[in-house]
Amino acid sequence: MTTIELITTIKAPVSYCFDLSRSVTLHMISTRHTHETVVSGKQDGLFEKGDIVTWRARHFGIYQQLTMQITQMEYPVYFEDIMLKGIFKSIRHQHFFAEENGQTVLKDIFQYETPFSFVGNCFDYLVLKHYMTRLLLKRNETIKTWAEDSRQGLLPGPHRF
């Protein structure tokens, strides 16, 4: 199992960062370069515990689908999503939020298992872990940029506080 841990510090309230992190629209903004769209499930708004969504995106030149479920949520400090169906053996993504010195500290723990035994492990070591880390960093940078922008208090799409 591969684990990626990231820490992102954001100059915005915890609850706002939490909501941005579970925004369907902001997720698609952060993955625009992969042409990610919702195939089934919640099309906009905020993910809640129990929600299931199937994403379609292009990675390594191939369109793939991935079905994820929000399995745990404790507003505004934690949520977890896990893969129900997709190319990986498993995915578990934990999102932690804490306030420190008037800022939000977002901690991601992203764990996955590759398929195809030895070949999958080699691909993970040589390419995939770096690719997945960049994808998560891009997502967190989008959340940070949006949260620290002058649109404070707004969510992307039709939802406003």
N, C-alpha and C positions, 0 to 999 in steps of 0.2 A: 504494500500500500504506500502510495506517495502522499506526503503532507506538505502543503504550502501554507506558511503563516505570514500574514501581512499586518502591519500597523499603519493606520492613516490618521493623522491629526487634522481636525476640521474646526475652523473658527465659526461655529454655529451651535445652537442648542441640540442636545441629545435627541429630543423627541422629533425635531425636524430632520435630522440626519437619519434617524430610524425610519421615518416615513419615506424619505427619498430612497432609501435602500430597498424598500419593498414596493416602489412605484413601478408598475408595468411599463409605462411610457418612458421613464428614465432608463430602465433596463435596456429598452430597444434603442434609445439614443446612444447609450454607452457601447452598444454592439452593432452600431450602424455599419461598420466596416465588414461585418460578417453577414449582412443582410438578414439579421435575425428578426423573425416574426412569430406571432402566436398562431399555432395551428388549431389548438383547441384549449378551452379554459378561459380564464379571465382575460379580457381584451384591453382593459384600462383600469385605472384606480389603483388601490393598494392591496397587495396580497395579504390574506388573513390565514390563520391556522386552519389547516385542512384543505386549502385551495390546491388544486392540481392544474398544471399548465403544461402543454406540449409546445416546445419551441422548435422552429426549423431555422437552421443557419448553415452557412457555407464555411467549412474549415478544411484546409488543405485541398481546396478546389472541389470538394464533394459536399453536396447538401446532405445534412443529417438531421434526424429528429431526436429530441431528448425530452422525456416526460419527467417533470419534477413535482414534488409535493412539499408544501410547508407543513412540517410535522410538529414543530414546537414554536411557541411564541410567548414571550413575556415582555409586554410593552413597558417601557421603551428600551429595554436593555439586552434583549436576546431574541434571535429566531434562527431556525434551522430548516434547511431544505435538503431533501434527499432524492436521488434518482430512482424512479420506478421502472423506467424503460429507456434503453439507449445503447450506444456502442460500448460504453464502459461496463466493467463488471459491477462497479458501484461508484457512487459519488455521494459525499456528505459535506455540506457547506454550512459551517456555523458562523454566525455574525454576532459579535459582542459589541456593546456600546457602553461607554462610561464617560462621565464628566470629570475632567481634570483641569484645574486652573482656568475655568471658564471656557474650556474647549471640549469638543467631543473627540474621544479616542475610539476609533473603529478598529476592531481586531477581527480579522478573517482567519478561520482555520478551514482549509479546503483539502479534503482527502478524497482520493480516487484510486481505483484499481483498474489496470489496463487489461484488455482481453489478449488472447493469443500468446500466453505464457512467455517463453524466452524472447520471441520476436517483439511482443508488446512491451516487455521490460526494457529491451534495447532501445526501441523507439521512444519510450518514456525518458530514458536517460539521455539520449542524444538530442531529442527535439521537443517532445511533448511537455515536459515539466516547464521548460523555458517559455513555450507558447502559452500554456495555461497561466503562468505567472504574469506574463504581459497582458493577457486578457483581463485578469483580476485587477491589475494595476490600472488599466484603462478604465475599468468600471469604477474603481475608487476615486480616480482623478475626476471623472465626470460627476460623481456625487459631491466631491469636495468643491469643484468649480461652481456647481449649481448652488450649493449651500452657502458659499461665501459671496455669491453674486448679490447684486442689489435687489434681486427678486425675492429676497428673504421672506419666508412665509408662504410662498407659492409652490405648488407642485406642478410638474409638467402635465399638460393635458387639461381637461376641463375641471380638475379638482383644485379648489382653493381653500385655504384655512379661514 
